[in-house]
Amino acid sequence: MSLPEPRATTGDQALQAIITSPSDTLFATDFDGTLALIVDDPAQANADQGAVPALGRLAEHLGAVVVITGRPVRTAVRLGGSASPQACIR
């Protein structure tokens, strides 16, 4: 697998830190507009079909993977396609 080429020194330093110590890495992403498209009805903003499994695979290698949202946890879990909040917490 090839890695992206950082465009700045700070990006290169960050990539090296992740490679050197992935268990110390926190990956955070927003829900609306990142994992799910922005839609007129927020209740219909389901996560992209491949997003949650990809985050799960990423979580196997990093210290933490988090999704940032202003939604209640149960709503975010439902829109993400998981059965329960406990399934998302490790």
PyMOL Python script that loads the backbone (N, CA, C, O; Angstrom):
from pymol import cmd

cmd.read_pdbstr("""\
ATOM      1  N   MET A   1       0.847  -1.174   0.000  1.00  0.00           N
ATOM      2  CA  MET A   1       0.000   0.000   0.000  1.00  0.00           C
ATOM      3  C   MET A   1       0.890   1.232   0.000  1.00  0.00           C
ATOM      4  O   MET A   1       1.863   1.299   0.751  1.00  0.00           O
ATOM      5  N   SER A   2       0.568   2.186  -0.821  1.00  0.00           N
ATOM      6  CA  SER A   2       1.337   3.419  -0.837  1.00  0.00           C
ATOM      7  C   SER A   2       0.646   4.460   0.037  1.00  0.00           C
ATOM      8  O   SER A   2      -0.580   4.488   0.150  1.00  0.00           O
ATOM      9  N   LEU A   3       1.445   5.297   0.640  1.00  0.00           N
ATOM     10  CA  LEU A   3       0.929   6.360   1.506  1.00  0.00           C
ATOM     11  C   LEU A   3       0.925   7.678   0.758  1.00  0.00           C
ATOM     12  O   LEU A   3       1.704   7.869  -0.176  1.00  0.00           O
ATOM     13  N   PRO A   4       0.057   8.582   1.161  1.00  0.00           N
ATOM     14  CA  PRO A   4       0.048   9.896   0.502  1.00  0.00           C
ATOM     15  C   PRO A   4       1.344  10.639   0.781  1.00  0.00           C
ATOM     16  O   PRO A   4       1.997  10.421   1.801  1.00  0.00           O
ATOM     17  N   GLU A   5       1.694  11.500  -0.122  1.00  0.00           N
ATOM     18  CA  GLU A   5       2.894  12.324   0.035  1.00  0.00           C
ATOM     19  C   GLU A   5       2.494  13.641   0.695  1.00  0.00           C
ATOM     20  O   GLU A   5       1.790  14.445   0.084  1.00  0.00           O
ATOM     21  N   PRO A   6       2.930  13.875   1.932  1.00  0.00           N
ATOM     22  CA  PRO A   6       2.579  15.136   2.611  1.00  0.00           C
ATOM     23  C   PRO A   6       3.069  16.342   1.821  1.00  0.00           C
ATOM     24  O   PRO A   6       4.119  16.299   1.180  1.00  0.00           O
ATOM     25  N   ARG A   7       2.289  17.418   1.881  1.00  0.00           N
ATOM     26  CA  ARG A   7       2.618  18.637   1.152  1.00  0.00           C
ATOM     27  C   ARG A   7       3.377  19.639   1.994  1.00  0.00           C
ATOM     28  O   ARG A   7       3.896  20.623   1.467  1.00  0.00           O
ATOM     29  N   ALA A   8       3.451  19.407   3.290  1.00  0.00           N
ATOM     30  CA  ALA A   8       4.130  20.347   4.184  1.00  0.00           C
ATOM     31  C   ALA A   8       4.934  19.558   5.212  1.00  0.00           C
ATOM     32  O   ALA A   8       4.673  18.380   5.455  1.00  0.00           O
ATOM     33  N   THR A   9       5.896  20.217   5.798  1.00  0.00           N
ATOM     34  CA  THR A   9       6.734  19.578   6.812  1.00  0.00           C
ATOM     35  C   THR A   9       5.900  19.059   7.970  1.00  0.00           C
ATOM     36  O   THR A   9       6.143  17.956   8.459  1.00  0.00           O
ATOM     37  N   THR A  10       4.928  19.832   8.412  1.00  0.00           N
ATOM     38  CA  THR A  10       4.095  19.376   9.532  1.00  0.00           C
ATOM     39  C   THR A  10       3.300  18.135   9.150  1.00  0.00           C
ATOM     40  O   THR A  10       3.105  17.253   9.986  1.00  0.00           O
ATOM     41  N   GLY A  11       2.844  18.049   7.921  1.00  0.00           N
ATOM     42  CA  GLY A  11       2.132  16.863   7.450  1.00  0.00           C
ATOM     43  C   GLY A  11       3.050  15.648   7.448  1.00  0.00           C
ATOM     44  O   GLY A  11       2.638  14.555   7.837  1.00  0.00           O
ATOM     45  N   ASP A  12       4.283  15.834   7.015  1.00  0.00           N
ATOM     46  CA  ASP A  12       5.265  14.746   7.013  1.00  0.00           C
ATOM     47  C   ASP A  12       5.545  14.291   8.443  1.00  0.00           C
ATOM     48  O   ASP A  12       5.639  13.092   8.703  1.00  0.00           O
ATOM     49  N   GLN A  13       5.679  15.234   9.366  1.00  0.00           N
ATOM     50  CA  GLN A  13       5.934  14.891  10.767  1.00  0.00           C
ATOM     51  C   GLN A  13       4.739  14.122  11.349  1.00  0.00           C
ATOM     52  O   GLN A  13       4.926  13.147  12.077  1.00  0.00           O
ATOM     53  N   ALA A  14       3.537  14.551  11.037  1.00  0.00           N
ATOM     54  CA  ALA A  14       2.346  13.873  11.543  1.00  0.00           C
ATOM     55  C   ALA A  14       2.264  12.447  10.984  1.00  0.00           C
ATOM     56  O   ALA A  14       1.977  11.510  11.729  1.00  0.00           O
ATOM     57  N   LEU A  15       2.513  12.275   9.687  1.00  0.00           N
ATOM     58  CA  LEU A  15       2.474  10.953   9.087  1.00  0.00           C
ATOM     59  C   LEU A  15       3.519  10.040   9.721  1.00  0.00           C
ATOM     60  O   LEU A  15       3.243   8.871   9.989  1.00  0.00           O
ATOM     61  N   GLN A  16       4.706  10.565   9.957  1.00  0.00           N
ATOM     62  CA  GLN A  16       5.758   9.762  10.596  1.00  0.00           C
ATOM     63  C   GLN A  16       5.363   9.360  12.018  1.00  0.00           C
ATOM     64  O   GLN A  16       5.643   8.240  12.446  1.00  0.00           O
ATOM     65  N   ALA A  17       4.718  10.263  12.745  1.00  0.00           N
ATOM     66  CA  ALA A  17       4.267   9.942  14.106  1.00  0.00           C
ATOM     67  C   ALA A  17       3.221   8.832  14.081  1.00  0.00           C
ATOM     68  O   ALA A  17       3.235   7.954  14.944  1.00  0.00           O
ATOM     69  N   ILE A  18       2.321   8.860  13.111  1.00  0.00           N
ATOM     70  CA  ILE A  18       1.296   7.815  12.985  1.00  0.00           C
ATOM     71  C   ILE A  18       1.950   6.478  12.655  1.00  0.00           C
ATOM     72  O   ILE A  18       1.602   5.453  13.239  1.00  0.00           O
ATOM     73  N   ILE A  19       2.889   6.488  11.728  1.00  0.00           N
ATOM     74  CA  ILE A  19       3.575   5.260  11.328  1.00  0.00           C
ATOM     75  C   ILE A  19       4.384   4.700  12.492  1.00  0.00           C
ATOM     76  O   ILE A  19       4.396   3.491  12.720  1.00  0.00           O
ATOM     77  N   THR A  20       5.050   5.568  13.218  1.00  0.00           N
ATOM     78  CA  THR A  20       5.905   5.146  14.327  1.00  0.00           C
ATOM     79  C   THR A  20       5.099   4.604  15.500  1.00  0.00           C
ATOM     80  O   THR A  20       5.494   3.620  16.126  1.00  0.00           O
ATOM     81  N   SER A  21       3.971   5.243  15.799  1.00  0.00           N
ATOM     82  CA  SER A  21       3.199   4.850  16.978  1.00  0.00           C
ATOM     83  C   SER A  21       1.696   4.934  16.711  1.00  0.00           C
ATOM     84  O   SER A  21       1.023   5.827  17.225  1.00  0.00           O
ATOM     85  N   PRO A  22       1.169   4.009  15.909  1.00  0.00           N
ATOM     86  CA  PRO A  22      -0.259   4.077  15.586  1.00  0.00           C
ATOM     87  C   PRO A  22      -1.164   3.955  16.815  1.00  0.00           C
ATOM     88  O   PRO A  22      -2.268   4.500  16.817  1.00  0.00           O
ATOM     89  N   SER A  23      -0.721   3.259  17.846  1.00  0.00           N
ATOM     90  CA  SER A  23      -1.568   3.106  19.034  1.00  0.00           C
ATOM     91  C   SER A  23      -1.719   4.413  19.803  1.00  0.00           C
ATOM     92  O   SER A  23      -2.588   4.518  20.669  1.00  0.00           O
ATOM     93  N   ASP A  24      -0.894   5.402  19.504  1.00  0.00           N
ATOM     94  CA  ASP A  24      -1.016   6.726  20.116  1.00  0.00           C
ATOM     95  C   ASP A  24      -1.806   7.692  19.237  1.00  0.00           C
ATOM     96  O   ASP A  24      -1.904   8.879  19.547  1.00  0.00           O
ATOM     97  N   THR A  25      -2.361   7.189  18.154  1.00  0.00           N
ATOM     98  CA  THR A  25      -3.046   8.029  17.179  1.00  0.00           C
ATOM     99  C   THR A  25      -4.549   8.060  17.420  1.00  0.00           C
ATOM    100  O   THR A  25      -5.179   7.023  17.629  1.00  0.00           O
ATOM    101  N   LEU A  26      -5.109   9.254  17.389  1.00  0.00           N
ATOM    102  CA  LEU A  26      -6.546   9.471  17.453  1.00  0.00           C
ATOM    103  C   LEU A  26      -6.985   9.957  16.076  1.00  0.00           C
ATOM    104  O   LEU A  26      -6.456  10.945  15.565  1.00  0.00           O
ATOM    105  N   PHE A  27      -7.950   9.266  15.475  1.00  0.00           N
ATOM    106  CA  PHE A  27      -8.533   9.699  14.213  1.00  0.00           C
ATOM    107  C   PHE A  27      -9.939  10.172  14.515  1.00  0.00           C
ATOM    108  O   PHE A  27     -10.742   9.410  15.052  1.00  0.00           O
ATOM    109  N   ALA A  28     -10.250  11.404  14.185  1.00  0.00           N
ATOM    110  CA  ALA A  28     -11.571  11.973  14.441  1.00  0.00           C
ATOM    111  C   ALA A  28     -12.154  12.491  13.134  1.00  0.00           C
ATOM    112  O   ALA A  28     -11.452  13.071  12.306  1.00  0.00           O
ATOM    113  N   THR A  29     -13.447  12.271  12.969  1.00  0.00           N
ATOM    114  CA  THR A  29     -14.132  12.733  11.770  1.00  0.00           C
ATOM    115  C   THR A  29     -15.536  13.214  12.132  1.00  0.00           C
ATOM    116  O   THR A  29     -16.117  12.773  13.124  1.00  0.00           O
ATOM    117  N   ASP A  30     -16.057  14.095  11.342  1.00  0.00           N
ATOM    118  CA  ASP A  30     -17.421  14.578  11.519  1.00  0.00           C
ATOM    119  C   ASP A  30     -18.379  13.591  10.858  1.00  0.00           C
ATOM    120  O   ASP A  30     -17.972  12.797  10.011  1.00  0.00           O
ATOM    121  N   PHE A  31     -19.639  13.643  11.244  1.00  0.00           N
ATOM    122  CA  PHE A  31     -20.643  12.765  10.641  1.00  0.00           C
ATOM    123  C   PHE A  31     -21.270  13.419   9.415  1.00  0.00           C
ATOM    124  O   PHE A  31     -21.084  12.943   8.295  1.00  0.00           O
ATOM    125  N   ASP A  32     -22.011  14.505   9.619  1.00  0.00           N
ATOM    126  CA  ASP A  32     -22.730  15.156   8.520  1.00  0.00           C
ATOM    127  C   ASP A  32     -21.767  15.827   7.556  1.00  0.00           C
ATOM    128  O   ASP A  32     -20.942  16.653   7.946  1.00  0.00           O
ATOM    129  N   GLY A  33     -21.890  15.455   6.291  1.00  0.00           N
ATOM    130  CA  GLY A  33     -21.048  16.047   5.266  1.00  0.00           C
ATOM    131  C   GLY A  33     -19.724  15.333   5.088  1.00  0.00           C
ATOM    132  O   GLY A  33     -18.967  15.651   4.170  1.00  0.00           O
ATOM    133  N   THR A  34     -19.433  14.369   5.954  1.00  0.00           N
ATOM    134  CA  THR A  34     -18.186  13.599   5.841  1.00  0.00           C
ATOM    135  C   THR A  34     -18.513  12.115   5.700  1.00  0.00           C
ATOM    136  O   THR A  34     -18.202  11.509   4.674  1.00  0.00           O
ATOM    137  N   LEU A  35     -19.131  11.530   6.709  1.00  0.00           N
ATOM    138  CA  LEU A  35     -19.553  10.131   6.629  1.00  0.00           C
ATOM    139  C   LEU A  35     -20.905  10.007   5.940  1.00  0.00           C
ATOM    140  O   LEU A  35     -21.208   8.975   5.342  1.00  0.00           O
ATOM    141  N   ALA A  36     -21.712  11.051   6.023  1.00  0.00           N
ATOM    142  CA  ALA A  36     -23.041  11.067   5.405  1.00  0.00           C
ATOM    143  C   ALA A  36     -23.184  12.350   4.590  1.00  0.00           C
ATOM    144  O   ALA A  36     -22.638  13.394   4.946  1.00  0.00           O
ATOM    145  N   LEU A  37     -23.917  12.250   3.506  1.00  0.00           N
ATOM    146  CA  LEU A  37     -24.196  13.437   2.705  1.00  0.00           C
ATOM    147  C   LEU A  37     -25.078  14.402   3.485  1.00  0.00           C
ATOM    148  O   LEU A  37     -25.860  13.985   4.340  1.00  0.00           O
ATOM    149  N   ILE A  38     -24.952  15.678   3.193  1.00  0.00           N
ATOM    150  CA  ILE A  38     -25.865  16.671   3.745  1.00  0.00           C
ATOM    151  C   ILE A  38     -27.194  16.508   3.003  1.00  0.00           C
ATOM    152  O   ILE A  38     -27.237  16.549   1.774  1.00  0.00           O
ATOM    153  N   VAL A  39     -28.259  16.325   3.753  1.00  0.00           N
ATOM    154  CA  VAL A  39     -29.588  16.144   3.150  1.00  0.00           C
ATOM    155  C   VAL A  39     -30.582  17.091   3.813  1.00  0.00           C
ATOM    156  O   VAL A  39     -30.341  17.590   4.912  1.00  0.00           O
ATOM    157  N   ASP A  40     -31.695  17.332   3.136  1.00  0.00           N
ATOM    158  CA  ASP A  40     -32.724  18.241   3.659  1.00  0.00           C
ATOM    159  C   ASP A  40     -33.293  17.772   4.994  1.00  0.00           C
ATOM    160  O   ASP A  40     -33.537  18.586   5.884  1.00  0.00           O
ATOM    161  N   ASP A  41     -33.505  16.468   5.137  1.00  0.00           N
ATOM    162  CA  ASP A  41     -34.071  15.897   6.370  1.00  0.00           C
ATOM    163  C   ASP A  41     -32.946  15.217   7.147  1.00  0.00           C
ATOM    164  O   ASP A  41     -32.505  14.140   6.745  1.00  0.00           O
ATOM    165  N   PRO A  42     -32.465  15.805   8.246  1.00  0.00           N
ATOM    166  CA  PRO A  42     -31.359  15.221   9.006  1.00  0.00           C
ATOM    167  C   PRO A  42     -31.596  13.782   9.452  1.00  0.00           C
ATOM    168  O   PRO A  42     -30.641  13.031   9.652  1.00  0.00           O
ATOM    169  N   ALA A  43     -32.861  13.393   9.608  1.00  0.00           N
ATOM    170  CA  ALA A  43     -33.171  12.020  10.012  1.00  0.00           C
ATOM    171  C   ALA A  43     -32.854  11.012   8.905  1.00  0.00           C
ATOM    172  O   ALA A  43     -32.823   9.806   9.149  1.00  0.00           O
ATOM    173  N   GLN A  44     -32.620  11.510   7.692  1.00  0.00           N
ATOM    174  CA  GLN A  44     -32.302  10.643   6.555  1.00  0.00           C
ATOM    175  C   GLN A  44     -30.817  10.665   6.194  1.00  0.00           C
ATOM    176  O   GLN A  44     -30.426  10.145   5.149  1.00  0.00           O
ATOM    177  N   ALA A  45     -30.004  11.253   7.038  1.00  0.00           N
ATOM    178  CA  ALA A  45     -28.563  11.381   6.764  1.00  0.00           C
ATOM    179  C   ALA A  45     -27.835  10.115   7.193  1.00  0.00           C
ATOM    180  O   ALA A  45     -27.105  10.120   8.185  1.00  0.00           O
ATOM    181  N   ASN A  46     -28.029   9.042   6.454  1.00  0.00           N
ATOM    182  CA  ASN A  46     -27.371   7.780   6.772  1.00  0.00           C
ATOM    183  C   ASN A  46     -25.917   7.801   6.326  1.00  0.00           C
ATOM    184  O   ASN A  46     -25.569   8.401   5.309  1.00  0.00           O
ATOM    185  N   ALA A  47     -25.079   7.136   7.103  1.00  0.00           N
ATOM    186  CA  ALA A  47     -23.660   7.047   6.754  1.00  0.00           C
ATOM    187  C   ALA A  47     -23.500   6.310   5.435  1.00  0.00           C
ATOM    188  O   ALA A  47     -24.282   5.413   5.118  1.00  0.00           O
ATOM    189  N   ASP A  48     -22.494   6.686   4.673  1.00  0.00           N
ATOM    190  CA  ASP A  48     -22.152   5.979   3.450  1.00  0.00           C
ATOM    191  C   ASP A  48     -21.966   4.498   3.784  1.00  0.00           C
ATOM    192  O   ASP A  48     -21.437   4.162   4.843  1.00  0.00           O
ATOM    193  N   GLN A  49     -22.392   3.633   2.903  1.00  0.00           N
ATOM    194  CA  GLN A  49     -22.387   2.197   3.139  1.00  0.00           C
ATOM    195  C   GLN A  49     -21.013   1.660   3.556  1.00  0.00           C
ATOM    196  O   GLN A  49     -20.941   0.746   4.378  1.00  0.00           O
ATOM    197  N   GLY A  50     -19.946   2.198   3.018  1.00  0.00           N
ATOM    198  CA  GLY A  50     -18.611   1.690   3.337  1.00  0.00           C
ATOM    199  C   GLY A  50     -17.911   2.410   4.476  1.00  0.00           C
ATOM    200  O   GLY A  50     -16.843   1.984   4.916  1.00  0.00           O
ATOM    201  N   ALA A  51     -18.501   3.499   4.959  1.00  0.00           N
ATOM    202  CA  ALA A  51     -17.815   4.327   5.955  1.00  0.00           C
ATOM    203  C   ALA A  51     -17.616   3.634   7.292  1.00  0.00           C
ATOM    204  O   ALA A  51     -16.508   3.629   7.828  1.00  0.00           O
ATOM    205  N   VAL A  52     -18.666   3.056   7.831  1.00  0.00           N
ATOM    206  CA  VAL A  52     -18.575   2.450   9.161  1.00  0.00           C
ATOM    207  C   VAL A  52     -17.647   1.233   9.151  1.00  0.00           C
ATOM    208  O   VAL A  52     -16.818   1.106  10.052  1.00  0.00           O
ATOM    209  N   PRO A  53     -17.753   0.332   8.165  1.00  0.00           N
ATOM    210  CA  PRO A  53     -16.793  -0.773   8.134  1.00  0.00           C
ATOM    211  C   PRO A  53     -15.337  -0.297   7.983  1.00  0.00           C
ATOM    212  O   PRO A  53     -14.420  -0.879   8.563  1.00  0.00           O
ATOM    213  N   ALA A  54     -15.145   0.761   7.200  1.00  0.00           N
ATOM    214  CA  ALA A  54     -13.786   1.302   7.040  1.00  0.00           C
ATOM    215  C   ALA A  54     -13.261   1.859   8.357  1.00  0.00           C
ATOM    216  O   ALA A  54     -12.092   1.665   8.691  1.00  0.00           O
ATOM    217  N   LEU A  55     -14.121   2.553   9.110  1.00  0.00           N
ATOM    218  CA  LEU A  55     -13.701   3.072  10.418  1.00  0.00           C
ATOM    219  C   LEU A  55     -13.394   1.924  11.370  1.00  0.00           C
ATOM    220  O   LEU A  55     -12.465   2.016  12.172  1.00  0.00           O
ATOM    221  N   GLY A  56     -14.161   0.854  11.288  1.00  0.00           N
ATOM    222  CA  GLY A  56     -13.900  -0.318  12.123  1.00  0.00           C
ATOM    223  C   GLY A  56     -12.546  -0.930  11.819  1.00  0.00           C
ATOM    224  O   GLY A  56     -11.812  -1.301  12.735  1.00  0.00           O
ATOM    225  N   ARG A  57     -12.208  -1.041  10.537  1.00  0.00           N
ATOM    226  CA  ARG A  57     -10.892  -1.579  10.163  1.00  0.00           C
ATOM    227  C   ARG A  57      -9.777  -0.646  10.626  1.00  0.00           C
ATOM    228  O   ARG A  57      -8.734  -1.104  11.092  1.00  0.00           O
ATOM    229  N   LEU A  58      -9.994   0.640  10.500  1.00  0.00           N
ATOM    230  CA  LEU A  58      -9.010   1.622  10.950  1.00  0.00           C
ATOM    231  C   LEU A  58      -8.806   1.531  12.456  1.00  0.00           C
ATOM    232  O   LEU A  58      -7.682   1.646  12.945  1.00  0.00           O
ATOM    233  N   ALA A  59      -9.899   1.325  13.191  1.00  0.00           N
ATOM    234  CA  ALA A  59      -9.833   1.251  14.652  1.00  0.00           C
ATOM    235  C   ALA A  59      -8.985   0.079  15.138  1.00  0.00           C
ATOM    236  O   ALA A  59      -8.453   0.115  16.247  1.00  0.00           O
ATOM    237  N   GLU A  60      -8.859  -0.956  14.315  1.00  0.00           N
ATOM    238  CA  GLU A  60      -8.030  -2.104  14.681  1.00  0.00           C
ATOM    239  C   GLU A  60      -6.550  -1.743  14.736  1.00  0.00           C
ATOM    240  O   GLU A  60      -5.752  -2.468  15.331  1.00  0.00           O
ATOM    241  N   HIS A  61      -6.182  -0.619  14.115  1.00  0.00           N
ATOM    242  CA  HIS A  61      -4.768  -0.254  14.010  1.00  0.00           C
ATOM    243  C   HIS A  61      -4.387   1.005  14.787  1.00  0.00           C
ATOM    244  O   HIS A  61      -3.204   1.249  15.023  1.00  0.00           O
ATOM    245  N   LEU A  62      -5.366   1.797  15.182  1.00  0.00           N
ATOM    246  CA  LEU A  62      -5.082   3.073  15.843  1.00  0.00           C
ATOM    247  C   LEU A  62      -5.521   3.040  17.306  1.00  0.00           C
ATOM    248  O   LEU A  62      -6.238   2.139  17.740  1.00  0.00           O
ATOM    249  N   GLY A  63      -5.074   4.040  18.044  1.00  0.00           N
ATOM    250  CA  GLY A  63      -5.446   4.138  19.452  1.00  0.00           C
ATOM    251  C   GLY A  63      -6.924   4.404  19.633  1.00  0.00           C
ATOM    252  O   GLY A  63      -7.542   3.830  20.530  1.00  0.00           O
ATOM    253  N   ALA A  64      -7.514   5.262  18.806  1.00  0.00           N
ATOM    254  CA  ALA A  64      -8.936   5.586  18.915  1.00  0.00           C
ATOM    255  C   ALA A  64      -9.442   6.151  17.595  1.00  0.00           C
ATOM    256  O   ALA A  64      -8.725   6.849  16.878  1.00  0.00           O
ATOM    257  N   VAL A  65     -10.683   5.832  17.298  1.00  0.00           N
ATOM    258  CA  VAL A  65     -11.397   6.401  16.151  1.00  0.00           C
ATOM    259  C   VAL A  65     -12.697   6.950  16.704  1.00  0.00           C
ATOM    260  O   VAL A  65     -13.460   6.225  17.342  1.00  0.00           O
ATOM    261  N   VAL A  66     -12.954   8.233  16.463  1.00  0.00           N
ATOM    262  CA  VAL A  66     -14.167   8.859  16.991  1.00  0.00           C
ATOM    263  C   VAL A  66     -14.921   9.585  15.886  1.00  0.00           C
ATOM    264  O   VAL A  66     -14.343  10.067  14.912  1.00  0.00           O
ATOM    265  N   VAL A  67     -16.230   9.642  16.077  1.00  0.00           N
ATOM    266  CA  VAL A  67     -17.094  10.402  15.174  1.00  0.00           C
ATOM    267  C   VAL A  67     -17.679  11.547  15.980  1.00  0.00           C
ATOM    268  O   VAL A  67     -18.273  11.342  17.038  1.00  0.00           O
ATOM    269  N   ILE A  68     -17.505  12.744  15.468  1.00  0.00           N
ATOM    270  CA  ILE A  68     -17.980  13.946  16.148  1.00  0.00           C
ATOM    271  C   ILE A  68     -19.330  14.336  15.561  1.00  0.00           C
ATOM    272  O   ILE A  68     -19.487  14.452  14.345  1.00  0.00           O
ATOM    273  N   THR A  69     -20.299  14.535  16.445  1.00  0.00           N
ATOM    274  CA  THR A  69     -21.624  14.939  15.993  1.00  0.00           C
ATOM    275  C   THR A  69     -22.362  15.615  17.136  1.00  0.00           C
ATOM    276  O   THR A  69     -22.075  15.369  18.307  1.00  0.00           O
ATOM    277  N   GLY A  70     -23.295  16.451  16.792  1.00  0.00           N
ATOM    278  CA  GLY A  70     -24.137  17.086  17.795  1.00  0.00           C
ATOM    279  C   GLY A  70     -25.402  16.276  18.057  1.00  0.00           C
ATOM    280  O   GLY A  70     -26.252  16.676  18.851  1.00  0.00           O
ATOM    281  N   ARG A  71     -25.516  15.150  17.390  1.00  0.00           N
ATOM    282  CA  ARG A  71     -26.699  14.306  17.536  1.00  0.00           C
ATOM    283  C   ARG A  71     -26.628  13.482  18.824  1.00  0.00           C
ATOM    284  O   ARG A  71     -25.537  13.227  19.335  1.00  0.00           O
ATOM    285  N   PRO A  72     -27.781  13.065  19.350  1.00  0.00           N
ATOM    286  CA  PRO A  72     -27.760  12.118  20.464  1.00  0.00           C
ATOM    287  C   PRO A  72     -27.078  10.822  20.023  1.00  0.00           C
ATOM    288  O   PRO A  72     -27.172  10.444  18.855  1.00  0.00           O
ATOM    289  N   VAL A  73     -26.403  10.147  20.930  1.00  0.00           N
ATOM    290  CA  VAL A  73     -25.649   8.941  20.606  1.00  0.00           C
ATOM    291  C   VAL A  73     -26.509   7.891  19.912  1.00  0.00           C
ATOM    292  O   VAL A  73     -26.081   7.316  18.911  1.00  0.00           O
ATOM    293  N   ARG A  74     -27.696   7.631  20.414  1.00  0.00           N
ATOM    294  CA  ARG A  74     -28.546   6.598  19.797  1.00  0.00           C
ATOM    295  C   ARG A  74     -28.903   6.947  18.347  1.00  0.00           C
ATOM    296  O   ARG A  74     -28.978   6.060  17.497  1.00  0.00           O
ATOM    297  N   THR A  75     -29.118   8.210  18.070  1.00  0.00           N
ATOM    298  CA  THR A  75     -29.426   8.641  16.706  1.00  0.00           C
ATOM    299  C   THR A  75     -28.215   8.447  15.807  1.00  0.00           C
ATOM    300  O   THR A  75     -28.342   7.929  14.698  1.00  0.00           O
ATOM    301  N   ALA A  76     -27.050   8.856  16.274  1.00  0.00           N
ATOM    302  CA  ALA A  76     -25.832   8.716  15.477  1.00  0.00           C
ATOM    303  C   ALA A  76     -25.529   7.245  15.191  1.00  0.00           C
ATOM    304  O   ALA A  76     -25.126   6.893  14.082  1.00  0.00           O
ATOM    305  N   VAL A  77     -25.722   6.401  16.182  1.00  0.00           N
ATOM    306  CA  VAL A  77     -25.479   4.966  16.002  1.00  0.00           C
ATOM    307  C   VAL A  77     -26.456   4.390  14.981  1.00  0.00           C
ATOM    308  O   VAL A  77     -26.064   3.610  14.113  1.00  0.00           O
ATOM    309  N   ARG A  78     -27.718   4.774  15.086  1.00  0.00           N
ATOM    310  CA  ARG A  78     -28.716   4.290  14.123  1.00  0.00           C
ATOM    311  C   ARG A  78     -28.379   4.752  12.709  1.00  0.00           C
ATOM    312  O   ARG A  78     -28.430   3.955  11.772  1.00  0.00           O
ATOM    313  N   LEU A  79     -28.041   6.007  12.547  1.00  0.00           N
ATOM    314  CA  LEU A  79     -27.713   6.539  11.220  1.00  0.00           C
ATOM    315  C   LEU A  79     -26.421   5.944  10.681  1.00  0.00           C
ATOM    316  O   LEU A  79     -26.219   5.865   9.470  1.00  0.00           O
ATOM    317  N   GLY A  80     -25.553   5.529  11.590  1.00  0.00           N
ATOM    318  CA  GLY A  80     -24.312   4.876  11.181  1.00  0.00           C
ATOM    319  C   GLY A  80     -24.509   3.427  10.786  1.00  0.00           C
ATOM    320  O   GLY A  80     -23.634   2.810  10.179  1.00  0.00           O
ATOM    321  N   GLY A  81     -25.684   2.883  11.142  1.00  0.00           N
ATOM    322  CA  GLY A  81     -25.982   1.521  10.746  1.00  0.00           C
ATOM    323  C   GLY A  81     -25.584   0.467  11.757  1.00  0.00           C
ATOM    324  O   GLY A  81     -25.552  -0.718  11.426  1.00  0.00           O
ATOM    325  N   SER A  82     -25.280   0.867  12.983  1.00  0.00           N
ATOM    326  CA  SER A  82     -24.910  -0.099  14.010  1.00  0.00           C
ATOM    327  C   SER A  82     -26.144  -0.443  14.848  1.00  0.00           C
ATOM    328  O   SER A  82     -27.088   0.342  14.937  1.00  0.00           O
ATOM    329  N   ALA A  83     -26.119  -1.612  15.448  1.00  0.00           N
ATOM    330  CA  ALA A  83     -27.267  -2.093  16.207  1.00  0.00           C
ATOM    331  C   ALA A  83     -27.446  -1.401  17.538  1.00  0.00           C
ATOM    332  O   ALA A  83     -28.575  -1.183  17.977  1.00  0.00           O
ATOM    333  N   SER A  84     -26.342  -1.049  18.191  1.00  0.00           N
ATOM    334  CA  SER A  84     -26.465  -0.459  19.522  1.00  0.00           C
ATOM    335  C   SER A  84     -25.245   0.389  19.830  1.00  0.00           C
ATOM    336  O   SER A  84     -24.177   0.178  19.254  1.00  0.00           O
ATOM    337  N   PRO A  85     -25.398   1.363  20.748  1.00  0.00           N
ATOM    338  CA  PRO A  85     -24.241   2.177  21.131  1.00  0.00           C
ATOM    339  C   PRO A  85     -23.104   1.328  21.693  1.00  0.00           C
ATOM    340  O   PRO A  85     -21.935   1.650  21.481  1.00  0.00           O
ATOM    341  N   GLN A  86     -23.428   0.251  22.403  1.00  0.00           N
ATOM    342  CA  GLN A  86     -22.387  -0.595  22.977  1.00  0.00           C
ATOM    343  C   GLN A  86     -21.525  -1.242  21.889  1.00  0.00           C
ATOM    344  O   GLN A  86     -20.344  -1.508  22.110  1.00  0.00           O
ATOM    345  N   ALA A  87     -22.107  -1.492  20.728  1.00  0.00           N
ATOM    346  CA  ALA A  87     -21.350  -2.083  19.629  1.00  0.00           C
ATOM    347  C   ALA A  87     -20.292  -1.124  19.099  1.00  0.00           C
ATOM    348  O   ALA A  87     -19.348  -1.543  18.429  1.00  0.00           O
ATOM    349  N   CYS A  88     -20.450   0.156  19.398  1.00  0.00           N
ATOM    350  CA  CYS A  88     -19.533   1.169  18.882  1.00  0.00           C
ATOM    351  C   CYS A  88     -18.462   1.565  19.894  1.00  0.00           C
ATOM    352  O   CYS A  88     -17.507   2.260  19.547  1.00  0.00           O
ATOM    353  N   ILE A  89     -18.613   1.133  21.126  1.00  0.00           N
ATOM    354  CA  ILE A  89     -17.680   1.546  22.172  1.00  0.00           C
ATOM    355  C   ILE A  89     -16.756   0.389  22.495  1.00  0.00           C
ATOM    356  O   ILE A  89     -17.199  -0.730  22.757  1.00  0.00           O
ATOM    357  N   ARG A  90     -15.468   0.677  22.473  1.00  0.00           N
ATOM    358  CA  ARG A  90     -14.481  -0.373  22.817  1.00  0.00           C
ATOM    359  C   ARG A  90     -13.612   0.113  23.926  1.00  0.00           C
ATOM    360  O   ARG A  90     -12.718  -0.607  24.370  1.00  0.00           O
TER     361      ARG A  90
END
""", "prot")
cmd.dss("prot")
cmd.show_as("cartoon", "prot")
cmd.util.cbc("prot")
cmd.orient("prot")
